Amino acid sequence: MTPDTDVLRLHARSVELFLERVRAVPEDAWERPTPSAPWTVRDLVNHVVGEDRWTAPLMAGKSIAEVGDSLDGDLLGGMPVQAAEQAGKEACVAFGEPGAGDRTVHLSFGDTPATEYAWQLIADHVVHGWDLAAATGGDTQLDDDLVSAVTGWFAEREHLYRQAGAIADRPPVAASTARDRLLVGFGRDPSWTGHHDVVRRFGAAWEAWDLDAIMDLMADDAVFESTGPAPDGRRVEGREAVRAEWQEMFAATRDASFTFEESFVCGDRATARWVFAWANEDGSPRHVRGVDVIRVRDGKIAEKLSYVKG
């Protein structure tokens, strides 16, 4: 088997890996967040379907301008799994034609060998396949051969991808497996779950001092434990009761600011370290440092147990 035919074989394998994850998406999961923020599951699948739909015309020699905007917008319609299956099939057929590996494709950044184009698509199918599984509770394991192949190809290209803004910075996390090292290289935290995004948006809502946005993320039976009075704080149960508690705090606090400094998510539990600042009646500044112990359930904050430095 020649290197050219090998990469084309790997392309078909990567498409199937991605489609396996698409087939496993639960019916109620299409609007869930993904590691590729701000994309939802549907956004992510639509992106990859778009890449697969682009493959045939580009492999046939068409330019970006000739294809135009015909593949813009929603490509999934009411049958996202079937749309993904059809697009993946068309892409594999295009790369399976005789002499496909010898062609040149006209990409936005210039003419590119078809084999290099195939590598780019392989990487996207593999990494986005993990994104999809992580977002939907699917199989986050990846094909060892694909991981090894993409890792070898990506080693000399990572800095170019990052310079172009195509991938995020490497997260400061340990990566003990080949899969995790590949994900970190692509700017992913291998421990990501949908709870990470909920906690991130919760912190952003507090930093914006936006009570409506905060309450949109609270479960109907949410529990809040305040930092006082000593020694156990005040426990409030139910979304409306929590809102009333915080509404009073919002109204009584002058020049308030909230800064989420750090968060850590493990399973359905999270901790978030923060600084809360305000002004006294005479205008003098005050602040406290604290931490929340959070429980996430079904995309909502179910518990917010707050503690401060005494």
C-alpha positions as CSV (number, residue, x, y, z in Angstrom):
1,M,0.0,0.0,0.0
2,T,1.4,3.4,-1.0
3,P,1.4,6.4,1.4
4,D,-1.2,8.1,-0.8
5,T,-3.6,5.2,-0.7
6,D,-3.0,4.7,3.0
7,V,-4.1,8.3,3.8
8,L,-7.2,7.8,1.7
9,R,-8.0,4.6,3.6
10,L,-7.6,6.5,6.9
11,H,-9.9,9.2,5.6
12,A,-12.7,6.6,5.2
13,R,-12.0,5.2,8.6
14,S,-12.2,8.7,10.2
15,V,-15.5,9.4,8.6
16,E,-16.9,6.2,10.0
17,L,-15.6,7.0,13.4
18,F,-17.4,10.4,13.3
19,L,-20.6,8.8,12.0
20,E,-20.7,6.2,14.8
21,R,-20.8,9.1,17.2
22,V,-23.5,10.9,15.3
23,R,-25.7,7.8,15.3
24,A,-25.4,7.6,19.0
25,V,-26.6,11.2,19.7
26,P,-29.7,11.0,22.0
27,E,-32.8,12.7,20.6
28,D,-32.7,15.4,23.3
29,A,-29.0,16.1,23.0
30,W,-28.8,18.2,19.9
31,E,-28.7,21.6,21.7
32,R,-26.1,20.5,24.3
33,P,-22.8,22.4,24.5
34,T,-19.7,20.9,23.1
35,P,-15.9,21.4,23.8
36,S,-15.9,23.4,20.6
37,A,-17.6,26.4,22.2
38,P,-19.8,28.1,21.3
39,W,-21.0,25.3,19.0
40,T,-23.9,23.1,20.2
41,V,-24.0,19.4,19.1
42,R,-26.1,20.4,16.1
43,D,-23.7,23.2,15.2
44,L,-20.7,20.8,15.4
45,V,-22.4,18.1,13.3
46,N,-23.5,20.7,10.7
47,H,-19.9,21.9,10.5
48,V,-18.5,18.5,9.8
49,V,-21.4,17.7,7.3
50,G,-20.4,20.9,5.6
51,E,-16.8,19.8,5.2
52,D,-18.0,16.4,3.8
53,R,-20.3,18.2,1.4
54,W,-17.4,20.4,0.2
55,T,-15.2,17.4,-0.4
56,A,-16.7,16.1,-3.7
57,P,-16.7,19.5,-5.6
58,L,-13.2,20.4,-4.4
59,M,-11.9,16.9,-5.4
60,A,-13.6,17.4,-8.8
61,G,-11.4,20.5,-9.3
62,K,-13.9,23.3,-8.4
63,S,-12.7,26.4,-6.7
64,I,-14.2,28.0,-3.5
65,A,-15.7,30.7,-5.6
66,E,-17.4,28.2,-8.0
67,V,-19.1,26.5,-5.1
68,G,-20.0,29.8,-3.6
69,D,-22.6,29.9,-0.8
70,S,-24.5,26.8,-1.9
71,L,-23.3,24.9,1.2
72,D,-23.8,27.7,3.8
73,G,-26.4,27.5,6.5
74,D,-28.2,24.6,7.9
75,L,-27.4,21.3,6.1
76,L,-29.1,19.0,8.6
77,G,-32.7,19.8,8.2
78,G,-35.1,17.6,10.2
79,M,-33.0,14.4,9.7
80,P,-29.5,15.2,11.0
81,V,-28.2,11.6,11.2
82,Q,-29.3,10.9,7.6
83,A,-27.7,14.1,6.4
84,A,-24.4,13.2,8.1
85,E,-24.5,9.7,6.6
86,Q,-25.1,10.9,3.1
87,A,-22.4,13.6,3.3
88,G,-19.9,11.1,4.7
89,K,-20.7,8.7,1.9
90,E,-20.2,11.3,-0.8
91,A,-16.9,12.4,0.7
92,C,-15.6,8.8,0.8
93,V,-16.7,8.2,-2.8
94,A,-14.8,11.3,-3.9
95,F,-11.6,10.2,-2.2
96,G,-12.1,6.6,-3.5
97,E,-12.0,7.5,-7.2
98,P,-9.0,6.3,-9.3
99,G,-6.1,8.8,-9.0
100,A,-7.7,10.8,-6.2
101,G,-4.4,11.0,-4.3
102,D,-2.6,12.6,-7.2
103,R,-5.0,15.5,-7.5
104,T,-4.7,19.2,-6.4
105,V,-7.5,20.9,-4.6
106,H,-8.1,24.7,-4.7
107,L,-8.5,25.7,-1.0
108,S,-9.0,29.2,0.4
109,F,-5.3,29.5,1.3
110,G,-4.0,28.1,-2.1
111,D,-3.6,25.0,-4.2
112,T,-3.0,21.9,-2.0
113,P,-2.2,18.3,-2.7
114,A,-5.3,16.1,-2.2
115,T,-3.5,14.0,0.3
116,E,-2.8,17.0,2.5
117,Y,-6.4,18.0,2.2
118,A,-7.3,14.4,3.3
119,W,-5.1,14.7,6.4
120,Q,-6.9,18.0,7.4
121,L,-10.3,16.2,7.1
122,I,-9.1,13.1,9.0
123,A,-8.0,15.3,11.9
124,D,-11.3,17.2,12.0
125,H,-13.3,13.9,11.9
126,V,-11.2,12.4,14.7
127,V,-11.1,15.5,17.0
128,H,-14.7,16.4,16.4
129,G,-15.7,12.8,16.9
130,W,-14.3,13.1,20.4
131,D,-16.0,16.5,20.9
132,L,-19.3,14.9,19.9
133,A,-19.0,11.9,22.2
134,A,-17.9,14.1,25.1
135,A,-20.9,16.3,24.7
136,T,-23.4,13.5,24.4
137,G,-22.1,10.9,26.9
138,G,-20.9,8.7,24.0
139,D,-17.8,6.6,23.4
140,T,-14.8,9.0,23.9
141,Q,-12.2,6.4,23.0
142,L,-10.5,6.9,19.6
143,D,-9.1,4.5,17.1
144,D,-5.4,4.0,18.0
145,D,-4.2,3.9,14.4
146,L,-6.0,7.2,13.7
147,V,-4.7,8.8,16.8
148,S,-1.1,7.8,15.9
149,A,-1.4,8.9,12.3
150,V,-3.0,12.3,13.1
151,T,-0.4,12.9,15.8
152,G,2.4,12.3,13.4
153,W,0.9,14.5,10.8
154,F,0.0,17.3,13.2
155,A,3.3,17.6,15.0
156,E,4.8,20.0,12.4
157,R,1.5,21.8,11.9
158,E,0.3,22.6,15.4
159,H,2.0,26.0,15.6
160,L,0.5,27.0,12.2
161,Y,-3.0,26.0,13.2
162,R,-2.6,28.0,16.5
163,Q,-1.1,31.0,14.7
164,A,-4.1,31.0,12.3
165,G,-6.6,30.9,15.3
166,A,-7.9,27.5,14.2
167,I,-7.3,25.9,17.6
168,A,-7.2,27.1,21.2
169,D,-4.2,27.3,23.4
170,R,-3.0,24.0,25.0
171,P,-4.8,23.7,28.3
172,P,-2.6,23.3,31.4
173,V,-3.6,19.6,32.1
174,A,-1.8,16.3,32.3
175,A,-1.9,14.1,29.2
176,S,-0.9,10.5,30.0
177,T,-2.2,8.7,26.9
178,A,-1.7,9.2,23.2
179,R,-5.3,10.2,22.8
180,D,-5.1,12.8,25.5
181,R,-1.9,14.2,24.1
182,L,-3.5,14.6,20.7
183,L,-6.6,16.3,22.3
184,V,-4.4,18.7,24.3
185,G,-2.5,19.5,21.1
186,F,-5.8,20.6,19.5
187,G,-6.6,22.8,22.5
188,R,-9.0,20.3,24.3
189,D,-9.2,19.3,27.9
190,P,-9.6,15.5,27.8
191,S,-11.6,15.6,31.1
192,W,-14.2,18.0,29.5
193,T,-17.9,17.3,30.1
194,G,-21.0,19.4,29.4
195,H,-20.8,20.5,33.0
196,H,-17.7,22.5,32.2
197,D,-19.7,24.8,29.9
198,V,-22.5,25.2,32.5
199,V,-20.1,26.3,35.2
200,R,-18.3,28.6,32.7
201,R,-21.6,30.3,31.7
202,F,-22.7,30.5,35.4
203,G,-19.4,32.3,36.2
204,A,-19.8,34.7,33.3
205,A,-23.4,35.5,34.3
206,W,-22.2,36.5,37.8
207,E,-19.3,38.5,36.4
208,A,-21.9,40.4,34.2
209,W,-24.0,40.9,37.4
210,D,-27.0,39.6,35.4
211,L,-29.6,38.1,37.7
212,D,-31.8,36.9,34.8
213,A,-28.9,35.1,33.1
214,I,-27.9,33.6,36.5
215,M,-31.4,32.3,37.2
216,D,-31.7,30.8,33.6
217,L,-29.0,28.4,34.7
218,M,-30.6,27.4,38.1
219,A,-32.6,24.2,38.5
220,D,-36.3,24.5,39.6
221,D,-35.3,22.7,42.9
222,A,-32.0,24.5,43.3
223,V,-30.4,24.8,46.7
224,F,-28.3,27.8,47.8
225,E,-26.4,28.1,51.0
226,S,-25.1,31.5,51.8
227,T,-21.9,32.4,53.7
228,G,-23.7,33.8,56.7
229,P,-24.9,34.0,59.4
230,A,-22.2,31.9,61.2
231,P,-21.6,29.1,61.7
232,D,-23.7,27.4,59.1
233,G,-25.0,30.1,56.8
234,R,-28.5,30.4,55.5
235,R,-30.1,27.6,53.3
236,V,-32.6,28.5,50.6
237,E,-34.4,25.9,48.6
238,G,-36.3,26.3,45.3
239,R,-35.5,28.5,42.3
240,E,-38.0,31.3,43.2
241,A,-36.8,31.4,46.8
242,V,-33.1,31.6,45.6
243,R,-34.0,34.4,43.1
244,A,-35.7,36.4,45.9
245,E,-32.6,36.0,48.1
246,W,-30.3,37.2,45.4
247,Q,-32.6,39.9,44.2
248,E,-32.4,41.4,47.7
249,M,-28.6,41.1,47.6
250,F,-28.4,42.8,44.2
251,A,-30.6,45.7,45.3
252,A,-28.6,46.3,48.6
253,T,-25.1,46.0,47.1
254,R,-23.3,49.1,45.9
255,D,-20.8,49.0,43.1
256,A,-20.7,45.3,43.1
257,S,-18.3,43.1,41.0
258,F,-17.8,39.4,40.9
259,T,-14.8,37.7,39.5
260,F,-14.6,33.9,38.9
261,E,-10.8,33.2,39.3
262,E,-10.8,29.5,38.7
263,S,-13.1,26.5,38.4
264,F,-12.6,22.8,38.5
265,V,-15.1,20.2,37.4
266,C,-15.2,16.5,38.2
267,G,-18.3,14.4,37.4
268,D,-21.3,16.4,38.5
269,R,-19.4,18.4,41.1
270,A,-17.5,21.6,40.6
271,T,-15.6,24.1,42.7
272,A,-15.3,27.8,41.7
273,R,-13.0,30.2,43.4
274,W,-14.1,33.9,43.3
275,V,-13.7,37.4,44.6
276,F,-16.7,39.5,45.5
277,A,-16.2,43.3,45.8
278,W,-18.5,46.2,46.7
279,A,-18.5,49.7,48.2
280,N,-19.5,50.7,51.7
281,E,-22.0,53.6,52.2
282,D,-19.0,56.0,52.5
283,G,-17.7,54.7,49.1
284,S,-14.7,52.8,50.6
285,P,-14.0,49.5,48.8
286,R,-14.5,46.1,50.4
287,H,-14.0,42.6,49.1
288,V,-14.1,38.9,50.2
289,R,-12.6,35.8,48.7
290,G,-14.6,32.7,48.6
291,V,-15.4,29.4,46.9
292,D,-18.6,27.7,45.7
293,V,-19.2,24.0,45.9
294,I,-21.5,23.4,42.9
295,R,-23.6,20.4,41.7
296,V,-24.7,20.3,38.1
297,R,-27.7,18.3,36.9
298,D,-29.2,18.1,33.4
299,G,-27.4,21.3,32.3
300,K,-28.5,23.4,35.4
301,I,-27.0,24.4,38.7
302,A,-28.7,22.2,41.3
303,E,-26.6,23.3,44.3
304,K,-24.5,26.4,45.1
305,L,-22.9,26.1,48.5
306,S,-20.8,29.2,49.3
307,Y,-17.9,29.6,51.7
308,V,-15.7,32.6,52.4
309,K,-12.4,33.3,54.1
310,G,-13.2,34.2,57.7
